[in-house]
Amino acid sequence: MSGDTTMFHGLSGKTRSDGPASAEIERRGGAGVRETKDTAMLFPEDAVRFWGEQAEALVSWSEGWSSVLSGEKEMSSVRWFDGAKLNVAYNCIDRHLARGRKNKAALIWQGDCNDDVRVFTYQMLHMEVSRFANVLKKYGVKKGDRVVIYLPMIPELPIAMLACARIGATHSVVFAGFSAVSLRQRIEDCGARLVITADHVVRGGKVLPLKTHIDQALSTLSQVLNCIVVKRGDGDVSMQEGRDLWYHREINCIDILPECEPEEMAADDPLFILYTSGSTGKPKGVVHCCGGYLVYTLYSCQYVFALHEDDTYWCTADIGWITGHTCTVYGPLGLGATTLMFEGIPSYPGPDRFWQIVEKYGVSIFYTAPTVIRALMRYGNEPAEIHDLSSLRILGSVGAPLNTDAWKWYNTVIGQELLPIMDTWWQTETGGIMISSLPELGGGQGCAGGKPLPGVDAVILDENGQEASVGVTGSLVIRHPWPGMLTGLFGDGREYLVNYYQKFPGMFFTGDSGCRNANGCLAITGRLDDVITISGHRIGTAEVESALVSHTSVAEAAVVAMPHPVKGQAIYAYVSVKDDVGQDDQLIEELKSHVRKQIGAIATPDVIQVAGGLPKTRSGKIMRRVLRKIAAKEYNDFGDTSALADPSIISDLIACRKNEA
Ligand code: 6R9
């Protein structure tokens, strides 16, 4: 593999005395600072050569490409590695068998309970994935078919993803925390005929039902012919004859062969669809294709984390999000490393759970979200101090801005001021990490931000499409194509263009704002659209609003973000109720539970204010900036409110906010 031509990492010239020897760090690509290329110089002439080299070095192809990049006149319709063929599961499993990694741990699964552990070597993973791929085939799944996977953090989740990849089916993983309504919406949108789920979810010492959500989702959806159910809990679940099948029975069936030839896929055949929130009420099915996604995933994981085959890599994100897809499944397995997967939560059975796991498995790369760091900080330093964390080599953060206090704690208590902290910025749409702090270049200090990876042309533009000056906030835009870019929104070509390529014609608009400092580092400050980032998860305000107005008591709803000390942002909902509805605490609880049922627990509003009216302009638009300020308890400087039809509403809303806890 090529890694050495592209990797550089600094450990600020220090080495930890009790950690890996400095020679070892050096060998793993941890020390020497290499010169970065000026990313702008890569474009346009060098980009094709650069990505061609990466693709050749990182991925095994069964057929080469006729062109690295084609159709580049329109960024929205470029194609990567035209004519090339590959199989992603082959790249993540089979090729490692021949490289002496047969009996090496590919996947370590730590269950909620400490004694619950399952380890899959590459050979075992090969067998399990092949068998399950054959089960899928037996039930008629073919190349190009969509399969919805609604599983908690158990090994069958990556196994099912890889089995789909093996036979060329497109997987769409739905986070197991989503409700039956959200699940149904996604199954229907992508047209899946087969879904995979589990009977129960085990988390934090509790056993929760999951199969019931599928039953509810499928009760009014006839398109699904089969539902494969993994047994995780003990209790009974109802199984619908002819439709529902037990995973363990199917995979152990005598007619299921342990060999399954990987399907040869074109580079631009879809690998997966992952739904994410945007500014409309409907989640967007982001499509990623086999070739470009795999090249960029392996490139970015190797570049940012210097990820090598002898690493034990733990990304704490749920696989239901892009971070888990790229950084728990495809990145580490594609690079032949060991990936760790944890079923439980950071606080169970005690607040040292994460650090106990790091020590137990000798985790070398630890990648988490600011919200997790902030939650762990609250327990103080002891939970980390009672464990030996010397195996750690690199720390990472993703999902939301890493505030200075959280960065400091991560740096001193977990990193012992020795480990680089990679604050990585990326999105479901980008496939892999796009911007990362590079400690040796002066980035990576809390909100100081990071630099685009070589090959990534990320800039901050002002409203006129010009590069914003240093220190001036503008829109984060990617000016040139990169292999990990989404290739479309499932079934919605128009929305794809409007969302990403309209604001700055010919360039990819991320929806985020940020600014550049004098070192050229980009600090990403937040979303410009109506998307809220709660504990690193994206929720569209429109989705929550439509859930609220679907309740019989609600006339109108407006949802905004409010600052939250642990989650980063939380949901603040203003609702006006219908005339005949009384307002009381019971109604508020009912509305919260209604949103939970419609979307899932992550979308539950922290505060619901029942308002007499909403601040609307004469043309009927809700003035959200006013609502955002009131939610944040900022009662001055509302700016120009002359367009409001009834300005007195503001003082009513403030009075009500002041009465809240
Ligand atoms: C990978 C992932 C993407 C949105 C993104 C931005 C926010 C992610 C960030 C960050 C500041 C970082 N975001 N990383 N904001 N600093 N290091 O999280 O994908 O779920 O699609 O969310 O998350 O707002 O646009 P996704």
Boltz pocket constraint, residues with backbone or C-beta under 6 A from the ligand:
constraints:
  - pocket:
      binder: B
      contacts: [[A, 276], [A, 321], [A, 322], [A, 323], [A, 397], [A, 398], [A, 399], [A, 400], [A, 401], [A, 402], [A, 423], [A, 424], [A, 425], [A, 426], [A, 427], [A, 428], [A, 429], [A, 510], [A, 511], [A, 512], [A, 524], [A, 525], [A, 526], [A, 527], [A, 533], [A, 536], [A, 537], [A, 538]]
      max_distance: 6.0
